[in-house]
Amino acid sequence: MEHTRLNAYSIMWLFVFFDLPVVTKKQRKLASRFRKDLMKDGFTMMQLSVYMRHCASKQSAEVHVNRIKKLVPGKGQVSILCITDKQYSNMVNIWGAECHPPDETPKQLELF
């Protein structure tokens, strides 16, 4: 018998906010590499310097936080926010004059 056990308090969302210097060619390259590395790690762009990722658990989120820490360029500011799926469901998104609910949580089955 298979069980799907999705708990809105154990599923996590990671947000990465960053302000990286882009004055020199080298800085632009480092900032671009940081964005590309975030996308390789499963993050999607929410806004220009805001990326987000769904994580099935707090432990999974911690793995990704540790990866991000290793990717951060030498200058600039990077902030990471981890929230529960329940908190994420309270987000209000507005594009122009229209309100949109947050994207639906990806479905994941637990095998054990």
N, C-alpha and C positions, 0 to 999 in steps of 0.2 A: 504494500500500500504506500503510495507516494504522498508526501505532505509538502505543501508550499507554505513556508513560514516566513512571511515578510513582516517585519516589525518596524513601524515608522519611527521608533526610538533607537533602533540599532543600525538602521541604514543611514549612511552619512553622505553629505555633499561637501566637497572641498571647493573653496573659492580662493583664487590667487589674484591679488591686486598688486600691480607693480607700477613704479615710475622709474624708468631706467634712463640714464643720459644717452642722448643720440646726437650730440654735437659733432663729434668726429666720425670719420668713416669706420674706425675700429669699434667705437661705441655702438654705432648702428648695427654693425655685424654681430656684436655680442648680444644686443637686444633682440635681433632677429633670430639668432640661434636659441636664445632662451624661449621665445615664443614657439619655435618649431619643436624644441625638446618637450615643452608642455603638451603640445598636440600629439607627439609620439607616445607620451605617457597617458593618453586617453582624455586629455582636457579639450574642451571646446570653448571657442571665444564667445563670451557673453557681450562684452563691449571691448573697445580697443585695447585696454590694459587690464581687463578682467576676464579670467578664464575659470571654468568650473568643471567639476568631474563628479560623477556618481561613484560611491564606494559601498560595497555590500556590508561592511562592518567597520567598527572603530579601528580594528587591527589593520584592515586594508588601507584605511585613511592614513594611519601612522606610517605605513610603508611609503605611500606617495609623498607625504610631508618630508620624510627623510630624503627621498630622491630630489625633491625640489630644492632642499637646502644645499645639495651638492651642485645644482645647476646655476645657482644665483651668481651673476657676474660680480666683479669686485666692487662696483659702485652702483648707487641707486638704492631704491627701497622696494622690498618685496614683503607683502603681508599675506598670511594664510589664515583663512577662517574656515572652521569645520562646524557644520550644523547638522542636526538630525533631519531626516526626511519629513518628520512632523513639522519642524520649524520651516523647512523649505516650502511646504504646502501653503504656508501663510503669505508667501511672496505675492506682491501685486506687480504685474508688468504692464506698462502703458506705452503703446506705440502710437504717436500722434494723439488722437482723441479716444482711441479704443483701449479698453482694459482686456488683458489676456491672462488666463490662469497660467501658472508655471507648467513647464513640460511634465508629462507623466513620468513617474519613476520607472526606469527600466526593470523589466521582470527578470528575476533570477531565482532559480530553483536551488534548494539545498539538497545535497545528495546524502548527507549524513546527519 
